[in-house]
Amino acid sequence: MPFDFKKECKEFYMPKNKPEIVNVPPANYIAVRGTGDPNEPDGAYQQAISVLYAIAYTLKMSYKTDHRIEGFFEYVVPPLEGFWWQENTNSIDYADKSAFHWVSVIRLPDFITPDDFAWAVQTAEKKKKLDCSKAEFLTIDEGLCVQIMHHGAFDDEPASVALMDTFLAENGYINDFTAARLHHEIYLSDARKVAPEKWKTVIRHPIKKSVKEHTP
């Protein structure tokens, strides 16, 4: 059976319906950066997804080509993920999707090297006649995080985020958003085939221990 990250790494892809703390190790990704409303037809986000999947499946099927990847084993392409933020705020205004900045990603198996990635970009461009120049090989070290499985539409995420924030306050943690530590979503449902109320999305936030002032 092909290796499936969702099954083999359940602690990172299949969290409970209540907040939990995880320590996420570094991982490599195919990444495309952009801005704007992800729902815009033929917009930057939709184009980014096309690039990500073109490269991801080129790598997945590389064993059927002349390109040999050391340590390769068959695997299921991991789910689409995204890191999101808006300028000058740690929260997200879901009513102003045009203000989104995002890094859209698909995880890579550890045996994929930057050279393998470069080969896949060139191959995908030729086969798919697709501009993949914005794709990058990106290593992300999330570290200590809180996460939850959100059920429902993306616009309903604030309710799940509120549960996470309450959990942090009760357990001595706070959010730790920085330029490198962002709101993270992992999409486990195909939005084209599943009704919004049934969507499953992992929401993950970077955290750190809260520092309380001690009075003498």
N, C-alpha and C positions, 0 to 999 in steps of 0.2 A: 504494500500500500504506500502511496506517496506520502511524504512527510507533510503534516498539516499543522501550522503554527497554532491555529485555534484549539486544536485538540491536545497538542503536546505542551503548549504554554498557556493552559487554561487560566492561570492566575492573572495573566495580563490581557486576555481576550474575552474571558467569560466571568466577569465579576458578579457579585451578588446584587440584589435589588436594594441594598443598603450600603452606605459608605464603608470603605475599607482602605487601610494604608498598605502600600506596596513599595518596594525598592526596585526600580526598573533599571536593569543593566544597559550599558551602551548597545546600540544596534545601528546597522547601516540601512539606508533607504535610497530609493529613487525619489528625487524631490523636484518640484517645480514651484517657484514662488510667484505670487501675483497679488492683485488687489481687485476689489469690486464685488458686485452681487453675484453669488454663486449660482443663482437661478436664472441669470440672463441667458437666453437662448444663443448658442454659438459664441458665448462670451469667453473671457480669458480662463475662467475656472473650468468650463466644459472642455476647452481646448487642452488645458493642462491634464485633465483626466485621460483624454485620448492618448496623449504622449506617455503618461505613466504606464498605461496598460500595454501600449505597443512595445515599450522597452521590457516590461515585466514578462510578457509572454515570449518575447524573443529570447530572453535568458532562460525561461522555463523549458523552451523547446530546443535549446542549443545543442543538446545531445544528439539531435537528428541532423546536425550540420557538421562542417569540417572543423568548427571551433571547439576545442576541448577545454573544459574547465576542471582544474585539478580539484579532486574531492567531491565532484558533483554527485548528487543523488536526486531522484525525482521528488518533486514537492508540489503542493497546491499553492498557487499564487495567493499571498496573504491579502486580507481585506484592505480597502482604501482607508486612509487615515488623513487627518488634517490638523494643523496647528493654526489657531485663529487669534487675532487681536485687532483692536481699534486704537487709534492714537489718543494719548492723554487720558486713558482710563484703564483700570484693571477689570472692569465689568464689560459686558457686551450689550449693545443696544440692538436687539433683534429687529426693531422697526426701521433701522437704517443700515440695511445690508450693503449699500453702495460704499460704506465706510470700512468694510472689512479689508484687512490684510491677511493673507494666508500662505501657508506652505503646505501644499498637497503632497502626500507621500504614499509609497507602498514599500513595505519592508523587504529587505533582501536577505537571503540565506548568508551565513557567515563565510561560505566558501567563494562568494562572488567578490572579485577584486576590482579595483578601479580600472585595470586594463580590460577585464571582462565587460565592465560597464561601458567603457568607451567603444568596444566592439559592438555591443548591443545597440548603442545609440546610432552608430553608423549604419548598422544592418537594418534597424527599424526605419530609419529615414529612407533608405533605398527601397525597401519592400513596401512600406505603407505610403511612400511619397508624402511624408509628414515632417514638418520642421521640429526636430527634437533638440534644438540648440539650447533651450532654456533648462533642460534637464541636468541635474547635478547628482553626484554621488555624495550623500550627506550622512555623517555619523552624528547621532543624537544621544546624549547621556541625560536621561530624565531624572534619575536618582529617586529621592524620596517624594512620593506622591499620594494623593487620595483619589480614589476612583469609585464609580458607581455605574450600574447598568441602567441607562435611561430608556424607558418605554414610551414611544409616542413621537409626535412631530418635533422637529428641531425648535420651533418657536415655543414649545412647552418646557424646554430645558431649564429655565430659571427655577422651577420647582425642585428639580433634582439637585441643582447647584446649591439651593438653599439648605437642603438636607446635608450636603457635604460641608457647608460652612458651619452649620450647627454642630455637626459631629466634631469638626476641628476645634471649635471653641470649648466643647465639653471634654476634650482629650489633650488640651495643652498644645495645640498646633495652630499655625496661621498659614494663609496662602503665601506663596513666595514667587510671585510673578516678576519676571525680569525680561530683558530683551531676548534672552536665550531660553527662558522657562515660560511656557505659554499654555493657554487653554488648549487641550488636546481631545480630539474626538476620533473614535474608531467605528467605522460603519459596518455593521454586521447584517444589514438588510439591503436588498436591492430595491431602491426607491421606485424603480420603474415597474416592479411587479408586486410590491407589497403596499397595502394601505398605510397611510401615515400613522394611524393609531396603533399599528402593529410593528413599527420600526423599532429596532434595537440598536442603541448607540452607546458605546463605552465613553463616559466623560471622565477625563483625568486632569487633575490640577497639581502643580508643583507646590510642595509645602515645606515648612521648617518648624522646629520647636519654637513656641512663643517664649519671649523673655519677659518675665514679670519683675517689676521694680520691687525691691525689698526696702521697706522702711525700717529705720533703726529702732 
